[in-house]
Amino acid sequence: MKVTINGKIKDIKEGVTVTKILKIENVEMPDMVSVQLNDEFIDRANFNSTVLKENDKIDFLYFMGGGNSGF
């Protein structure tokens, strides 16, 4: 089945969970990534139970802190 992962259409098998797609895609620091599924954030507690479906859109997001305003 086809899903869109970070803007790229990919073929994956049926029954893949969010946890599994993080492994399949070799996501760095999976404990630090937030996942949006069809533009809604998925609670980390639901990664194992959220199964991807045909035409789903998945985005992996990292939120970085820090910076200096220089003022």
mmCIF file as Biopython writes it, N, C-alpha, C and O atoms, coordinates in Angstrom:
data_model
#
loop_
_atom_site.group_PDB
_atom_site.id
_atom_site.type_symbol
_atom_site.label_atom_id
_atom_site.label_alt_id
_atom_site.label_comp_id
_atom_site.label_asym_id
_atom_site.label_entity_id
_atom_site.label_seq_id
_atom_site.pdbx_PDB_ins_code
_atom_site.Cartn_x
_atom_site.Cartn_y
_atom_site.Cartn_z
_atom_site.occupancy
_atom_site.B_iso_or_equiv
_atom_site.auth_seq_id
_atom_site.auth_asym_id
_atom_site.pdbx_PDB_model_num
ATOM 1   N N  . MET A ? 1  ? 0.836  -1.172 0.000  1.0 0.0 1  A 1 
ATOM 2   C CA . MET A ? 1  ? 0.000  0.000  0.000  1.0 0.0 1  A 1 
ATOM 3   C C  . MET A ? 1  ? 0.880  1.234  0.000  1.0 0.0 1  A 1 
ATOM 4   O O  . MET A ? 1  ? 2.039  1.174  0.410  1.0 0.0 1  A 1 
ATOM 5   N N  . LYS A ? 2  ? 0.340  2.345  -0.455 1.0 0.0 2  A 1 
ATOM 6   C CA . LYS A ? 2  ? 1.107  3.568  -0.566 1.0 0.0 2  A 1 
ATOM 7   C C  . LYS A ? 2  ? 0.771  4.525  0.576  1.0 0.0 2  A 1 
ATOM 8   O O  . LYS A ? 2  ? -0.390 4.726  0.931  1.0 0.0 2  A 1 
ATOM 9   N N  . VAL A ? 3  ? 1.845  5.115  1.146  1.0 0.0 3  A 1 
ATOM 10  C CA . VAL A ? 3  ? 1.714  6.172  2.143  1.0 0.0 3  A 1 
ATOM 11  C C  . VAL A ? 3  ? 2.719  7.263  1.773  1.0 0.0 3  A 1 
ATOM 12  O O  . VAL A ? 3  ? 3.658  7.017  1.016  1.0 0.0 3  A 1 
ATOM 13  N N  . THR A ? 4  ? 2.522  8.449  2.299  1.0 0.0 4  A 1 
ATOM 14  C CA . THR A ? 4  ? 3.461  9.538  2.076  1.0 0.0 4  A 1 
ATOM 15  C C  . THR A ? 4  ? 4.225  9.770  3.370  1.0 0.0 4  A 1 
ATOM 16  O O  . THR A ? 4  ? 3.633  10.052 4.411  1.0 0.0 4  A 1 
ATOM 17  N N  . ILE A ? 5  ? 5.543  9.649  3.295  1.0 0.0 5  A 1 
ATOM 18  C CA . ILE A ? 5  ? 6.401  9.810  4.465  1.0 0.0 5  A 1 
ATOM 19  C C  . ILE A ? 5  ? 7.321  10.997 4.212  1.0 0.0 5  A 1 
ATOM 20  O O  . ILE A ? 5  ? 8.151  10.978 3.303  1.0 0.0 5  A 1 
ATOM 21  N N  . ASN A ? 6  ? 7.158  12.016 5.024  1.0 0.0 6  A 1 
ATOM 22  C CA . ASN A ? 6  ? 7.951  13.255 4.869  1.0 0.0 6  A 1 
ATOM 23  C C  . ASN A ? 6  ? 7.953  13.738 3.427  1.0 0.0 6  A 1 
ATOM 24  O O  . ASN A ? 6  ? 8.991  14.129 2.893  1.0 0.0 6  A 1 
ATOM 25  N N  . GLY A ? 7  ? 6.780  13.709 2.800  1.0 0.0 7  A 1 
ATOM 26  C CA . GLY A ? 7  ? 6.622  14.241 1.454  1.0 0.0 7  A 1 
ATOM 27  C C  . GLY A ? 7  ? 6.944  13.286 0.320  1.0 0.0 7  A 1 
ATOM 28  O O  . GLY A ? 7  ? 6.803  13.652 -0.846 1.0 0.0 7  A 1 
ATOM 29  N N  . LYS A ? 8  ? 7.374  12.070 0.632  1.0 0.0 8  A 1 
ATOM 30  C CA . LYS A ? 8  ? 7.712  11.100 -0.417 1.0 0.0 8  A 1 
ATOM 31  C C  . LYS A ? 8  ? 6.760  9.914  -0.360 1.0 0.0 8  A 1 
ATOM 32  O O  . LYS A ? 8  ? 6.520  9.349  0.706  1.0 0.0 8  A 1 
ATOM 33  N N  . ILE A ? 9  ? 6.222  9.545  -1.514 1.0 0.0 9  A 1 
ATOM 34  C CA . ILE A ? 9  ? 5.327  8.391  -1.587 1.0 0.0 9  A 1 
ATOM 35  C C  . ILE A ? 9  ? 6.155  7.118  -1.505 1.0 0.0 9  A 1 
ATOM 36  O O  . ILE A ? 9  ? 7.136  6.939  -2.227 1.0 0.0 9  A 1 
ATOM 37  N N  . LYS A ? 10 ? 5.732  6.241  -0.603 1.0 0.0 10 A 1 
ATOM 38  C CA . LYS A ? 10 ? 6.453  4.979  -0.408 1.0 0.0 10 A 1 
ATOM 39  C C  . LYS A ? 10 ? 5.457  3.829  -0.359 1.0 0.0 10 A 1 
ATOM 40  O O  . LYS A ? 10 ? 4.300  4.002  0.024  1.0 0.0 10 A 1 
ATOM 41  N N  . ASP A ? 11 ? 5.935  2.645  -0.759 1.0 0.0 11 A 1 
ATOM 42  C CA . ASP A ? 11 ? 5.155  1.413  -0.649 1.0 0.0 11 A 1 
ATOM 43  C C  . ASP A ? 11 ? 5.546  0.715  0.646  1.0 0.0 11 A 1 
ATOM 44  O O  . ASP A ? 11 ? 6.729  0.491  0.906  1.0 0.0 11 A 1 
ATOM 45  N N  . ILE A ? 12 ? 4.551  0.373  1.457  1.0 0.0 12 A 1 
ATOM 46  C CA . ILE A ? 12 ? 4.799  -0.399 2.672  1.0 0.0 12 A 1 
ATOM 47  C C  . ILE A ? 12 ? 3.772  -1.526 2.718  1.0 0.0 12 A 1 
ATOM 48  O O  . ILE A ? 12 ? 2.751  -1.479 2.032  1.0 0.0 12 A 1 
ATOM 49  N N  . LYS A ? 13 ? 4.053  -2.533 3.531  1.0 0.0 13 A 1 
ATOM 50  C CA . LYS A ? 13 ? 3.091  -3.621 3.671  1.0 0.0 13 A 1 
ATOM 51  C C  . LYS A ? 13 ? 1.988  -3.196 4.635  1.0 0.0 13 A 1 
ATOM 52  O O  . LYS A ? 13 ? 2.157  -2.256 5.411  1.0 0.0 13 A 1 
ATOM 53  N N  . GLU A ? 14 ? 0.879  -3.886 4.578  1.0 0.0 14 A 1 
ATOM 54  C CA . GLU A ? 14 ? -0.237 -3.592 5.473  1.0 0.0 14 A 1 
ATOM 55  C C  . GLU A ? 14 ? 0.093  -4.020 6.892  1.0 0.0 14 A 1 
ATOM 56  O O  . GLU A ? 14 ? 0.891  -4.931 7.107  1.0 0.0 14 A 1 
ATOM 57  N N  . GLY A ? 15 ? -0.533 -3.348 7.868  1.0 0.0 15 A 1 
ATOM 58  C CA . GLY A ? 15 ? -0.363 -3.712 9.266  1.0 0.0 15 A 1 
ATOM 59  C C  . GLY A ? 15 ? 0.816  -3.053 9.952  1.0 0.0 15 A 1 
ATOM 60  O O  . GLY A ? 15 ? 1.133  -3.400 11.090 1.0 0.0 15 A 1 
ATOM 61  N N  . VAL A ? 16 ? 1.482  -2.099 9.284  1.0 0.0 16 A 1 
ATOM 62  C CA . VAL A ? 16 ? 2.644  -1.429 9.867  1.0 0.0 16 A 1 
ATOM 63  C C  . VAL A ? 16 ? 2.182  -0.358 10.847 1.0 0.0 16 A 1 
ATOM 64  O O  . VAL A ? 16 ? 1.326  0.469  10.532 1.0 0.0 16 A 1 
ATOM 65  N N  . THR A ? 17 ? 2.766  -0.391 12.042 1.0 0.0 17 A 1 
ATOM 66  C CA . THR A ? 17 ? 2.445  0.605  13.069 1.0 0.0 17 A 1 
ATOM 67  C C  . THR A ? 17 ? 3.405  1.792  12.973 1.0 0.0 17 A 1 
ATOM 68  O O  . THR A ? 17 ? 4.394  1.749  12.240 1.0 0.0 17 A 1 
ATOM 69  N N  . VAL A ? 18 ? 3.101  2.838  13.717 1.0 0.0 18 A 1 
ATOM 70  C CA . VAL A ? 18 ? 3.993  3.998  13.768 1.0 0.0 18 A 1 
ATOM 71  C C  . VAL A ? 18 ? 5.363  3.574  14.302 1.0 0.0 18 A 1 
ATOM 72  O O  . VAL A ? 18 ? 6.390  3.991  13.766 1.0 0.0 18 A 1 
ATOM 73  N N  . THR A ? 19 ? 5.387  2.754  15.348 1.0 0.0 19 A 1 
ATOM 74  C CA . THR A ? 19 ? 6.658  2.272  15.900 1.0 0.0 19 A 1 
ATOM 75  C C  . THR A ? 19 ? 7.475  1.557  14.830 1.0 0.0 19 A 1 
ATOM 76  O O  . THR A ? 19 ? 8.680  1.781  14.714 1.0 0.0 19 A 1 
ATOM 77  N N  . LYS A ? 20 ? 6.832  0.709  14.059 1.0 0.0 20 A 1 
ATOM 78  C CA . LYS A ? 20 ? 7.532  -0.064 13.017 1.0 0.0 20 A 1 
ATOM 79  C C  . LYS A ? 20 ? 8.039  0.843  11.895 1.0 0.0 20 A 1 
ATOM 80  O O  . LYS A ? 20 ? 9.144  0.637  11.392 1.0 0.0 20 A 1 
ATOM 81  N N  . ILE A ? 21 ? 7.246  1.846  11.493 1.0 0.0 21 A 1 
ATOM 82  C CA . ILE A ? 21 ? 7.692  2.717  10.395 1.0 0.0 21 A 1 
ATOM 83  C C  . ILE A ? 21 ? 8.883  3.557  10.827 1.0 0.0 21 A 1 
ATOM 84  O O  . ILE A ? 21 ? 9.721  3.906  9.996  1.0 0.0 21 A 1 
ATOM 85  N N  . LEU A ? 22 ? 8.975  3.890  12.114 1.0 0.0 22 A 1 
ATOM 86  C CA . LEU A ? 22 ? 10.157 4.592  12.611 1.0 0.0 22 A 1 
ATOM 87  C C  . LEU A ? 22 ? 11.403 3.736  12.422 1.0 0.0 22 A 1 
ATOM 88  O O  . LEU A ? 22 ? 12.465 4.248  12.069 1.0 0.0 22 A 1 
ATOM 89  N N  . LYS A ? 23 ? 11.271 2.429  12.657 1.0 0.0 23 A 1 
ATOM 90  C CA . LYS A ? 23 ? 12.392 1.507  12.463 1.0 0.0 23 A 1 
ATOM 91  C C  . LYS A ? 23 ? 12.697 1.306  10.979 1.0 0.0 23 A 1 
ATOM 92  O O  . LYS A ? 23 ? 13.857 1.336  10.566 1.0 0.0 23 A 1 
ATOM 93  N N  . ILE A ? 24 ? 11.654 1.102  10.187 1.0 0.0 24 A 1 
ATOM 94  C CA . ILE A ? 24 ? 11.823 0.880  8.745  1.0 0.0 24 A 1 
ATOM 95  C C  . ILE A ? 24 ? 12.545 2.063  8.107  1.0 0.0 24 A 1 
ATOM 96  O O  . ILE A ? 24 ? 13.419 1.882  7.258  1.0 0.0 24 A 1 
ATOM 97  N N  . GLU A ? 25 ? 12.179 3.268  8.518  1.0 0.0 25 A 1 
ATOM 98  C CA . GLU A ? 25 ? 12.748 4.482  7.940  1.0 0.0 25 A 1 
ATOM 99  C C  . GLU A ? 25 ? 14.059 4.904  8.602  1.0 0.0 25 A 1 
ATOM 100 O O  . GLU A ? 25 ? 14.611 5.953  8.268  1.0 0.0 25 A 1 
ATOM 101 N N  . ASN A ? 26 ? 14.561 4.094  9.539  1.0 0.0 26 A 1 
ATOM 102 C CA . ASN A ? 26 ? 15.819 4.394  10.233 1.0 0.0 26 A 1 
ATOM 103 C C  . ASN A ? 26 ? 15.836 5.809  10.811 1.0 0.0 26 A 1 
ATOM 104 O O  . ASN A ? 26 ? 16.814 6.542  10.667 1.0 0.0 26 A 1 
ATOM 105 N N  . VAL A ? 27 ? 14.735 6.175  11.467 1.0 0.0 27 A 1 
ATOM 106 C CA . VAL A ? 27 ? 14.627 7.512  12.054 1.0 0.0 27 A 1 
ATOM 107 C C  . VAL A ? 27 ? 15.631 7.643  13.198 1.0 0.0 27 A 1 
ATOM 108 O O  . VAL A ? 27 ? 15.663 6.827  14.118 1.0 0.0 27 A 1 
ATOM 109 N N  . GLU A ? 28 ? 16.451 8.694  13.112 1.0 0.0 28 A 1 
ATOM 110 C CA . GLU A ? 28 ? 17.424 8.954  14.165 1.0 0.0 28 A 1 
ATOM 111 C C  . GLU A ? 28 ? 16.705 9.461  15.409 1.0 0.0 28 A 1 
ATOM 112 O O  . GLU A ? 28 ? 15.741 10.220 15.310 1.0 0.0 28 A 1 
ATOM 113 N N  . MET A ? 29 ? 17.167 9.046  16.555 1.0 0.0 29 A 1 
ATOM 114 C CA . MET A ? 29 ? 16.611 9.452  17.851 1.0 0.0 29 A 1 
ATOM 115 C C  . MET A ? 29 ? 15.083 9.289  17.898 1.0 0.0 29 A 1 
ATOM 116 O O  . MET A ? 29 ? 14.372 10.263 18.145 1.0 0.0 29 A 1 
ATOM 117 N N  . PRO A ? 30 ? 14.571 8.074  17.666 1.0 0.0 30 A 1 
ATOM 118 C CA . PRO A ? 30 ? 13.119 7.884  17.634 1.0 0.0 30 A 1 
ATOM 119 C C  . PRO A ? 30 ? 12.425 8.293  18.938 1.0 0.0 30 A 1 
ATOM 120 O O  . PRO A ? 30 ? 11.229 8.583  18.938 1.0 0.0 30 A 1 
ATOM 121 N N  . ASP A ? 31 ? 13.172 8.319  20.049 1.0 0.0 31 A 1 
ATOM 122 C CA . ASP A ? 31 ? 12.583 8.748  21.314 1.0 0.0 31 A 1 
ATOM 123 C C  . ASP A ? 31 ? 12.382 10.260 21.358 1.0 0.0 31 A 1 
ATOM 124 O O  . ASP A ? 31 ? 11.670 10.764 22.227 1.0 0.0 31 A 1 
ATOM 125 N N  . MET A ? 32 ? 12.994 10.978 20.441 1.0 0.0 32 A 1 
ATOM 126 C CA . MET A ? 32 ? 12.922 12.440 20.437 1.0 0.0 32 A 1 
ATOM 127 C C  . MET A ? 32 ? 12.048 12.991 19.305 1.0 0.0 32 A 1 
ATOM 128 O O  . MET A ? 32 ? 11.867 14.203 19.195 1.0 0.0 32 A 1 
ATOM 129 N N  . VAL A ? 33 ? 11.517 12.115 18.480 1.0 0.0 33 A 1 
ATOM 130 C CA . VAL A ? 33 ? 10.754 12.566 17.319 1.0 0.0 33 A 1 
ATOM 131 C C  . VAL A ? 33 ? 9.262  12.647 17.659 1.0 0.0 33 A 1 
ATOM 132 O O  . VAL A ? 33 ? 8.736  11.831 18.416 1.0 0.0 33 A 1 
ATOM 133 N N  . SER A ? 34 ? 8.603  13.642 17.086 1.0 0.0 34 A 1 
ATOM 134 C CA . SER A ? 34 ? 7.143  13.720 17.146 1.0 0.0 34 A 1 
ATOM 135 C C  . SER A ? 34 ? 6.627  13.249 15.799 1.0 0.0 34 A 1 
ATOM 136 O O  . SER A ? 34 ? 7.269  13.452 14.769 1.0 0.0 34 A 1 
ATOM 137 N N  . VAL A ? 35 ? 5.465  12.620 15.815 1.0 0.0 35 A 1 
ATOM 138 C CA . VAL A ? 35 ? 4.902  12.076 14.578 1.0 0.0 35 A 1 
ATOM 139 C C  . VAL A ? 35 ? 3.545  12.705 14.325 1.0 0.0 35 A 1 
ATOM 140 O O  . VAL A ? 35 ? 2.671  12.727 15.191 1.0 0.0 35 A 1 
ATOM 141 N N  . GLN A ? 36 ? 3.395  13.219 13.107 1.0 0.0 36 A 1 
ATOM 142 C CA . GLN A ? 36 ? 2.101  13.698 12.649 1.0 0.0 36 A 1 
ATOM 143 C C  . GLN A ? 36 ? 1.555  12.678 11.672 1.0 0.0 36 A 1 
ATOM 144 O O  . GLN A ? 36 ? 2.250  12.254 10.749 1.0 0.0 36 A 1 
ATOM 145 N N  . LEU A ? 37 ? 0.323  12.289 11.875 1.0 0.0 37 A 1 
ATOM 146 C CA . LEU A ? 37 ? -0.363 11.370 10.976 1.0 0.0 37 A 1 
ATOM 147 C C  . LEU A ? 37 ? -1.580 12.100 10.442 1.0 0.0 37 A 1 
ATOM 148 O O  . LEU A ? 37 ? -2.498 12.432 11.192 1.0 0.0 37 A 1 
ATOM 149 N N  . ASN A ? 38 ? -1.580 12.345 9.145  1.0 0.0 38 A 1 
ATOM 150 C CA . ASN A ? 38 ? -2.664 13.092 8.506  1.0 0.0 38 A 1 
ATOM 151 C C  . ASN A ? 38 ? -2.896 14.423 9.219  1.0 0.0 38 A 1 
ATOM 152 O O  . ASN A ? 38 ? -4.030 14.803 9.514  1.0 0.0 38 A 1 
ATOM 153 N N  . ASP A ? 39 ? -1.784 15.124 9.489  1.0 0.0 39 A 1 
ATOM 154 C CA . ASP A ? 39 ? -1.764 16.466 10.079 1.0 0.0 39 A 1 
ATOM 155 C C  . ASP A ? 39 ? -2.191 16.527 11.542 1.0 0.0 39 A 1 
ATOM 156 O O  . ASP A ? 39 ? -2.459 17.613 12.056 1.0 0.0 39 A 1 
ATOM 157 N N  . GLU A ? 40 ? -2.259 15.391 12.218 1.0 0.0 40 A 1 
ATOM 158 C CA . GLU A ? 40 ? -2.562 15.367 13.653 1.0 0.0 40 A 1 
ATOM 159 C C  . GLU A ? 40 ? -1.440 14.661 14.387 1.0 0.0 40 A 1 
ATOM 160 O O  . GLU A ? 40 ? -0.972 13.607 13.958 1.0 0.0 40 A 1 
ATOM 161 N N  . PHE A ? 41 ? -1.004 15.253 15.510 1.0 0.0 41 A 1 
ATOM 162 C CA . PHE A ? 41 ? 0.058  14.630 16.290 1.0 0.0 41 A 1 
ATOM 163 C C  . PHE A ? 41 ? -0.450 13.359 16.954 1.0 0.0 41 A 1 
ATOM 164 O O  . PHE A ? 41 ? -1.571 13.312 17.461 1.0 0.0 41 A 1 
ATOM 165 N N  . ILE A ? 42 ? 0.390  12.333 16.944 1.0 0.0 42 A 1 
ATOM 166 C CA . ILE A ? 42 ? 0.083  11.059 17.583 1.0 0.0 42 A 1 
ATOM 167 C C  . ILE A ? 42 ? 0.789  11.026 18.933 1.0 0.0 42 A 1 
ATOM 168 O O  . ILE A ? 42 ? 1.984  11.308 19.021 1.0 0.0 42 A 1 
ATOM 169 N N  . ASP A ? 43 ? 0.053  10.685 19.974 1.0 0.0 43 A 1 
ATOM 170 C CA . ASP A ? 43 ? 0.638  10.541 21.308 1.0 0.0 43 A 1 
ATOM 171 C C  . ASP A ? 43 ? 1.602  9.357  21.283 1.0 0.0 43 A 1 
ATOM 172 O O  . ASP A ? 43 ? 1.278  8.292  20.758 1.0 0.0 43 A 1 
ATOM 173 N N  . ARG A ? 44 ? 2.779  9.554  21.851 1.0 0.0 44 A 1 
ATOM 174 C CA . ARG A ? 44 ? 3.804  8.501  21.867 1.0 0.0 44 A 1 
ATOM 175 C C  . ARG A ? 44 ? 3.256  7.189  22.435 1.0 0.0 44 A 1 
ATOM 176 O O  . ARG A ? 44 ? 3.650  6.112  21.988 1.0 0.0 44 A 1 
ATOM 177 N N  . ALA A ? 45 ? 2.365  7.270  23.400 1.0 0.0 45 A 1 
ATOM 178 C CA . ALA A ? 45 ? 1.779  6.075  24.004 1.0 0.0 45 A 1 
ATOM 179 C C  . ALA A ? 45 ? 0.971  5.257  22.990 1.0 0.0 45 A 1 
ATOM 180 O O  . ALA A ? 45 ? 0.695  4.079  23.221 1.0 0.0 45 A 1 
ATOM 181 N N  . ASN A ? 46 ? 0.595  5.878  21.873 1.0 0.0 46 A 1 
ATOM 182 C CA . ASN A ? 46 ? -0.208 5.195  20.858 1.0 0.0 46 A 1 
ATOM 183 C C  . ASN A ? 46 ? 0.595  4.734  19.644 1.0 0.0 46 A 1 
ATOM 184 O O  . ASN A ? 46 ? 0.016  4.205  18.696 1.0 0.0 46 A 1 
ATOM 185 N N  . PHE A ? 47 ? 1.916  4.924  19.652 1.0 0.0 47 A 1 
ATOM 186 C CA . PHE A ? 47 ? 2.736  4.526  18.502 1.0 0.0 47 A 1 
ATOM 187 C C  . PHE A ? 47 ? 2.579  3.041  18.187 1.0 0.0 47 A 1 
ATOM 188 O O  . PHE A ? 47 ? 2.483  2.667  17.018 1.0 0.0 47 A 1 
ATOM 189 N N  . ASN A ? 48 ? 2.551  2.187  19.216 1.0 0.0 48 A 1 
ATOM 190 C CA . ASN A ? 48 ? 2.462  0.734  18.987 1.0 0.0 48 A 1 
ATOM 191 C C  . ASN A ? 48 ? 1.098  0.295  18.482 1.0 0.0 48 A 1 
ATOM 192 O O  . ASN A ? 48 ? 0.993  -0.737 17.820 1.0 0.0 48 A 1 
ATOM 193 N N  . SER A ? 49 ? 0.061  1.048  18.776 1.0 0.0 49 A 1 
ATOM 194 C CA . SER A ? 49 ? -1.293 0.627  18.411 1.0 0.0 49 A 1 
ATOM 195 C C  . SER A ? 49 ? -1.852 1.359  17.184 1.0 0.0 49 A 1 
ATOM 196 O O  . SER A ? 49 ? -2.923 1.008  16.689 1.0 0.0 49 A 1 
ATOM 197 N N  . THR A ? 50 ? -1.137 2.365  16.699 1.0 0.0 50 A 1 
ATOM 198 C CA . THR A ? 50 ? -1.616 3.118  15.535 1.0 0.0 50 A 1 
ATOM 199 C C  . THR A ? 50 ? -1.094 2.457  14.266 1.0 0.0 50 A 1 
ATOM 200 O O  . THR A ? 50 ? 0.105  2.471  13.990 1.0 0.0 50 A 1 
ATOM 201 N N  . VAL A ? 51 ? -2.009 1.882  13.502 1.0 0.0 51 A 1 
ATOM 202 C CA . VAL A ? 51 ? -1.670 1.167  12.271 1.0 0.0 51 A 1 
ATOM 203 C C  . VAL A ? 51 ? -1.896 2.096  11.080 1.0 0.0 51 A 1 
ATOM 204 O O  . VAL A ? 51 ? -2.939 2.739  10.964 1.0 0.0 51 A 1 
ATOM 205 N N  . LEU A ? 52 ? -0.909 2.149  10.210 1.0 0.0 52 A 1 
ATOM 206 C CA . LEU A ? 52 ? -1.004 2.999  9.023  1.0 0.0 52 A 1 
ATOM 207 C C  . LEU A ? 52 ? -1.958 2.393  8.008  1.0 0.0 52 A 1 
ATOM 208 O O  . LEU A ? 52 ? -2.091 1.174  7.893  1.0 0.0 52 A 1 
ATOM 209 N N  . LYS A ? 53 ? -2.624 3.293  7.267  1.0 0.0 53 A 1 
ATOM 210 C CA . LYS A ? 53 ? -3.589 2.882  6.252  1.0 0.0 53 A 1 
ATOM 211 C C  . LYS A ? 53 ? -3.210 3.478  4.900  1.0 0.0 53 A 1 
ATOM 212 O O  . LYS A ? 53 ? -2.420 4.419  4.818  1.0 0.0 53 A 1 
ATOM 213 N N  . GLU A ? 54 ? -3.781 2.917  3.856  1.0 0.0 54 A 1 
ATOM 214 C CA . GLU A ? 54 ? -3.558 3.398  2.490  1.0 0.0 54 A 1 
ATOM 215 C C  . GLU A ? 54 ? -3.751 4.910  2.430  1.0 0.0 54 A 1 
ATOM 216 O O  . GLU A ? 54 ? -4.718 5.447  2.969  1.0 0.0 54 A 1 
ATOM 217 N N  . ASN A ? 55 ? -2.816 5.586  1.767  1.0 0.0 55 A 1 
ATOM 218 C CA . ASN A ? 55 ? -2.838 7.033  1.533  1.0 0.0 55 A 1 
ATOM 219 C C  . ASN A ? 55 ? -2.620 7.890  2.778  1.0 0.0 55 A 1 
ATOM 220 O O  . ASN A ? 55 ? -2.836 9.100  2.726  1.0 0.0 55 A 1 
ATOM 221 N N  . ASP A ? 56 ? -2.200 7.298  3.892  1.0 0.0 56 A 1 
ATOM 222 C CA . ASP A ? 56 ? -1.871 8.096  5.066  1.0 0.0 56 A 1 
ATOM 223 C C  . ASP A ? 56 ? -0.680 8.993  4.757  1.0 0.0 56 A 1 
ATOM 224 O O  . ASP A ? 56 ? 0.159  8.681  3.912  1.0 0.0 56 A 1 
ATOM 225 N N  . LYS A ? 57 ? -0.631 10.115 5.465  1.0 0.0 57 A 1 
ATOM 226 C CA . LYS A ? 57 ? 0.478  11.055 5.351  1.0 0.0 57 A 1 
ATOM 227 C C  . LYS A ? 57 ? 1.166  11.112 6.710  1.0 0.0 57 A 1 
ATOM 228 O O  . LYS A ? 57 ? 0.544  11.480 7.707  1.0 0.0 57 A 1 
ATOM 229 N N  . ILE A ? 58 ? 2.451  10.748 6.755  1.0 0.0 58 A 1 
ATOM 230 C CA . ILE A ? 58 ? 3.208  10.692 7.998  1.0 0.0 58 A 1 
ATOM 231 C C  . ILE A ? 58 ? 4.371  11.669 7.899  1.0 0.0 58 A 1 
ATOM 232 O O  . ILE A ? 58 ? 5.085  11.704 6.896  1.0 0.0 58 A 1 
ATOM 233 N N  . ASP A ? 59 ? 4.554  12.462 8.949  1.0 0.0 59 A 1 
ATOM 234 C CA . ASP A ? 59 ? 5.693  13.365 9.029  1.0 0.0 59 A 1 
ATOM 235 C C  . ASP A ? 59 ? 6.399  13.155 10.353 1.0 0.0 59 A 1 
ATOM 236 O O  . ASP A ? 59 ? 5.762  13.062 11.402 1.0 0.0 59 A 1 
ATOM 237 N N  . PHE A ? 60 ? 7.724  13.082 10.296 1.0 0.0 60 A 1 
ATOM 238 C CA . PHE A ? 60 ? 8.556  12.970 11.497 1.0 0.0 60 A 1 
ATOM 239 C C  . PHE A ? 60 ? 9.134  14.353 11.773 1.0 0.0 60 A 1 
ATOM 240 O O  . PHE A ? 60 ? 9.783  14.945 10.912 1.0 0.0 60 A 1 
ATOM 241 N N  . LEU A ? 61 ? 8.897  14.859 12.971 1.0 0.0 61 A 1 
ATOM 242 C CA . LEU A ? 61 ? 9.316  16.215 13.316 1.0 0.0 61 A 1 
ATOM 243 C C  . LEU A ? 61 ? 10.185 16.227 14.552 1.0 0.0 61 A 1 
ATOM 244 O O  . LEU A ? 61 ? 9.901  15.532 15.527 1.0 0.0 61 A 1 
ATOM 245 N N  . TYR A ? 62 ? 11.241 17.013 14.514 1.0 0.0 62 A 1 
ATOM 246 C CA . TYR A ? 62 ? 12.113 17.207 15.662 1.0 0.0 62 A 1 
ATOM 247 C C  . TYR A ? 62 ? 11.971 18.659 16.100 1.0 0.0 62 A 1 
ATOM 248 O O  . TYR A ? 62 ? 12.069 19.574 15.281 1.0 0.0 62 A 1 
ATOM 249 N N  . PHE A ? 63 ? 11.741 18.865 17.385 1.0 0.0 63 A 1 
ATOM 250 C CA . PHE A ? 63 ? 11.652 20.208 17.915 1.0 0.0 63 A 1 
ATOM 251 C C  . PHE A ? 63 ? 12.949 20.503 18.644 1.0 0.0 63 A 1 
ATOM 252 O O  . PHE A ? 63 ? 13.321 19.803 19.586 1.0 0.0 63 A 1 
ATOM 253 N N  . MET A ? 64 ? 13.624 21.535 18.202 1.0 0.0 64 A 1 
ATOM 254 C CA . MET A ? 64 ? 14.921 21.890 18.757 1.0 0.0 64 A 1 
ATOM 255 C C  . MET A ? 64 ? 14.787 23.165 19.587 1.0 0.0 64 A 1 
ATOM 256 O O  . MET A ? 64 ? 14.143 24.130 19.176 1.0 0.0 64 A 1 
ATOM 257 N N  . GLY A ? 65 ? 15.399 23.144 20.738 1.0 0.0 65 A 1 
ATOM 258 C CA . GLY A ? 65 ? 15.418 24.336 21.569 1.0 0.0 65 A 1 
ATOM 259 C C  . GLY A ? 65 ? 16.721 25.068 21.392 1.0 0.0 65 A 1 
ATOM 260 O O  . GLY A ? 65 ? 17.610 24.640 20.656 1.0 0.0 65 A 1 
ATOM 261 N N  . GLY A ? 66 ? 16.811 26.182 22.082 1.0 0.0 66 A 1 
ATOM 262 C CA . GLY A ? 66 ? 18.057 26.930 22.057 1.0 0.0 66 A 1 
ATOM 263 C C  . GLY A ? 66 ? 17.975 28.130 21.155 1.0 0.0 66 A 1 
ATOM 264 O O  . GLY A ? 66 ? 16.899 28.559 20.739 1.0 0.0 66 A 1 
ATOM 265 N N  . GLY A ? 67 ? 19.111 28.644 20.872 1.0 0.0 67 A 1 
ATOM 266 C CA . GLY A ? 67 ? 19.176 29.845 20.038 1.0 0.0 67 A 1 
ATOM 267 C C  . GLY A ? 67 ? 19.479 31.049 20.906 1.0 0.0 67 A 1 
ATOM 268 O O  . GLY A ? 67 ? 19.400 30.994 22.133 1.0 0.0 67 A 1 
ATOM 269 N N  . ASN A ? 68 ? 19.821 32.122 20.249 1.0 0.0 68 A 1 
ATOM 270 C CA . ASN A ? 68 ? 20.170 33.349 20.954 1.0 0.0 68 A 1 
ATOM 271 C C  . ASN A ? 68 ? 19.632 34.501 20.134 1.0 0.0 68 A 1 
ATOM 272 O O  . ASN A ? 68 ? 19.944 34.637 18.951 1.0 0.0 68 A 1 
ATOM 273 N N  . SER A ? 69 ? 18.827 35.324 20.764 1.0 0.0 69 A 1 
ATOM 274 C CA . SER A ? 69 ? 18.233 36.446 20.030 1.0 0.0 69 A 1 
ATOM 275 C C  . SER A ? 69 ? 19.250 37.544 19.766 1.0 0.0 69 A 1 
ATOM 276 O O  . SER A ? 69 ? 19.047 38.373 18.878 1.0 0.0 69 A 1 
ATOM 277 N N  . GLY A ? 70 ? 20.353 37.563 20.532 1.0 0.0 70 A 1 
ATOM 278 C CA . GLY A ? 70 ? 21.373 38.561 20.306 1.0 0.0 70 A 1 
ATOM 279 C C  . GLY A ? 70 ? 21.051 39.908 20.916 1.0 0.0 70 A 1 
ATOM 280 O O  . GLY A ? 70 ? 21.783 40.876 20.710 1.0 0.0 70 A 1 
ATOM 281 N N  . PHE A ? 71 ? 19.969 39.979 21.660 1.0 0.0 71 A 1 
ATOM 282 C CA . PHE A ? 71 ? 19.577 41.263 22.283 1.0 0.0 71 A 1 
ATOM 283 C C  . PHE A ? 71 ? 19.915 41.292 23.733 1.0 0.0 71 A 1 
ATOM 284 O O  . PHE A ? 71 ? 19.656 42.288 24.408 1.0 0.0 71 A 1 
#
